[in-house]
């Protein structure tokens, strides 16, 4: 007979429970710290930039700012050149009923600035375009300006270089410098860049300036957009800011009577360098929904380690709704005679036959197992097939028996007839 040291046994149980409680405390503390760290990352998340290219069928003729320093300037002619190399020339870049608008001046610190805008009526059309605009006979290829510096002597007295006209092109939808629409931090930064003329080019006296531009769009997530931090925002939440990146080439003019001190000073030619819009879109690297997924994965790892050390928890097929509404369970079984929760007492065994009581408890246990623990659909299907097959085999056996009996009777009848003969 094995004797158990009660004191030693209780001591081992106490040590086990102590280690278990200490492990639970460490797990809860570690997991809580990790979740707080994840939430902090979501709150302080800075978006990353996703780059993509968008092929455009057409590009609107940009707003063009022209500034003369130390002297007023004049645009003497505008030349619209089409893809068939025909052209239209407008003196003073104006015509009654023509949409191209000559706005200005904007005089700031000895600068004379003018703005030219097409009011969304002038477009450069791509040769690969299938839009309705591409069906027109004349597609705009390039736009040229002849400019004149009215007081060359005044300009030469202020600068060391040859007289120039400072120019910038701006996207008509985001002409922040003239329309005063600073929407976001990126827009404010762009406004400052335009004021510093960080993307300008010059029209130089006695030079031809060839300018190509490419459109870029920055899609910014607003600071107050909580849906992006949750992870549910779409492209509609973006605030788009478009800019035009320019490259310029300068070519000296050959001796020409059209370019003198009393006539035109220089020429500027503008056309698209590409119909591909370079899009930079902000993307949240960490969102609340993504954090929940990471936290759930960490919780699964912690639970797996805990179950390996201390075993798995009990299986619980019944939830809160089963406790609130008990009808679903009581419809199948009688709760006063269910194993595991109702003791098998001698008093009940005296009131009811012991065998009948055991059968009732087993039946209730089978009902609980089939309804909440085991899916017996496959077993039921196999049993039905077995029964059908058994019934068919039994019917075939009966048919063979009847056929054999009838055959024997027929043979006996024939034999008896032969004997009579």
Helices and strands as residue ranges (DSSP letters): H 6-43, E 48-55, E 58-60, E 63-69, E 73-82, E 87-91, E 101-108, E 111-117, E 123-125, G 132-135, E 140-149, H 152-158, E 164-170, G 172-174, H 176-179, H 185-195, E 201-204, E 207-221, H 226-230, G 235-237, E 238-252, E 266-272, E 276-283, H 288-310, H 320-324, H 327-330, G 335-337, H 346-351, H 354-372, H 377-420
